[in-house]
């Protein structure tokens, strides 16, 4: 999982790494065969498996925090958000009137 690097991330929901993926491209795209060959060679050489292992499997983080604890945001940290929201609200009311 990505919490190898970012230890505070938690996977929520089902494991999506076992599903199939698709790449959107225009019909009759001239590079389609080239892309297919590259993806197939990455799969055969094991690069895709290495990337999957790197980002979606295992956990090497040291658990330095308890999962029962949480940090709260105090009012000082929310002041910027509150001022921004208030300013945009006032501006939208002035422009609407």
C-alpha positions as CSV (number, residue, x, y, z in Angstrom):
1,X,0.0,0.0,0.0
2,X,1.1,3.6,-0.4
3,X,1.5,3.7,3.4
4,X,5.0,2.3,2.9
5,X,6.1,5.9,2.2
6,X,3.1,7.8,3.7
7,X,2.5,5.9,7.0
8,X,-0.6,7.9,7.9
9,X,-2.7,6.6,4.9
10,X,-5.3,4.0,5.3
11,X,-6.9,1.9,2.6
12,X,-10.7,2.3,2.8
13,X,-13.0,0.0,0.9
14,X,-12.1,-3.0,-1.2
15,X,-8.8,-3.8,-2.8
16,X,-9.0,-2.2,-6.2
17,X,-5.6,-3.4,-7.4
18,X,-7.1,-6.8,-8.5
19,X,-9.4,-5.3,-11.1
20,X,-8.7,-4.7,-14.8
21,X,-7.7,-1.3,-16.1
22,X,-8.3,0.5,-19.4
23,X,-6.7,3.3,-21.2
24,X,-9.0,5.7,-23.1
25,X,-7.7,6.5,-26.6
26,X,-9.3,7.6,-29.9
27,X,-10.6,5.0,-32.3
28,X,-8.0,3.9,-34.9
29,X,-5.2,5.6,-32.9
30,X,-1.9,5.1,-34.8
31,X,0.1,4.4,-31.6
32,X,-2.3,1.7,-30.2
33,X,-0.2,-1.3,-31.3
34,X,3.0,0.4,-30.0
35,X,1.3,1.0,-26.6
36,X,0.1,-2.6,-26.5
37,X,3.6,-3.9,-27.2
38,X,5.1,-1.7,-24.5
39,X,2.5,-2.7,-21.9
40,X,2.9,-6.4,-22.7
41,X,6.7,-6.1,-22.4
42,X,6.4,-4.4,-19.0
43,X,4.1,-7.2,-17.9
44,X,6.4,-9.9,-19.1
45,X,9.5,-8.4,-17.7
46,X,7.9,-8.1,-14.2
47,X,8.0,-4.3,-14.1
48,X,4.2,-4.1,-13.5
49,X,4.4,-6.6,-10.7
50,X,7.2,-4.7,-9.1
51,X,5.2,-1.5,-9.2
52,X,2.2,-3.3,-7.8
53,X,4.3,-4.7,-4.9
54,X,5.9,-1.3,-4.3
55,X,2.6,0.7,-4.1
56,X,-0.1,-1.8,-3.0
57,X,1.4,-4.5,-0.9
58,X,3.1,-4.7,2.5
59,X,3.7,-2.2,5.3
60,X,7.2,-1.3,6.5
61,X,6.2,1.8,8.6
62,X,6.9,1.8,12.2
63,X,3.7,2.2,14.1
64,X,4.6,5.3,16.1
65,X,1.0,6.3,16.7
66,X,-2.1,4.6,18.0
67,X,-5.0,4.1,15.6
68,X,-7.3,5.1,18.5
69,X,-5.9,8.6,18.6
70,X,-6.8,11.4,16.3
71,X,-5.7,15.0,15.9
72,X,-8.2,17.8,15.9
73,X,-8.0,21.0,14.1
74,X,-8.2,24.0,16.3
75,X,-9.9,27.3,15.5
76,X,-6.6,29.1,14.7
77,X,-5.9,26.6,12.0
78,X,-9.4,27.1,10.6
79,X,-9.2,30.9,10.5
80,X,-7.7,31.1,7.0
81,X,-10.4,28.8,5.6
82,X,-13.1,30.8,7.4
83,X,-11.8,34.1,6.1
84,X,-11.6,32.8,2.6
85,X,-15.1,31.4,2.7
86,X,-16.5,34.6,4.1
87,X,-14.7,36.8,1.5
88,X,-15.9,34.7,-1.4
89,X,-19.5,34.7,0.0
90,X,-19.5,38.4,0.4
91,X,-18.0,38.9,-3.0
92,X,-20.6,36.7,-4.6
93,X,-23.4,38.5,-2.8
94,X,-22.1,41.9,-4.0
95,X,-21.7,40.7,-7.6
96,X,-25.2,39.1,-7.6
97,X,-26.9,42.2,-6.4
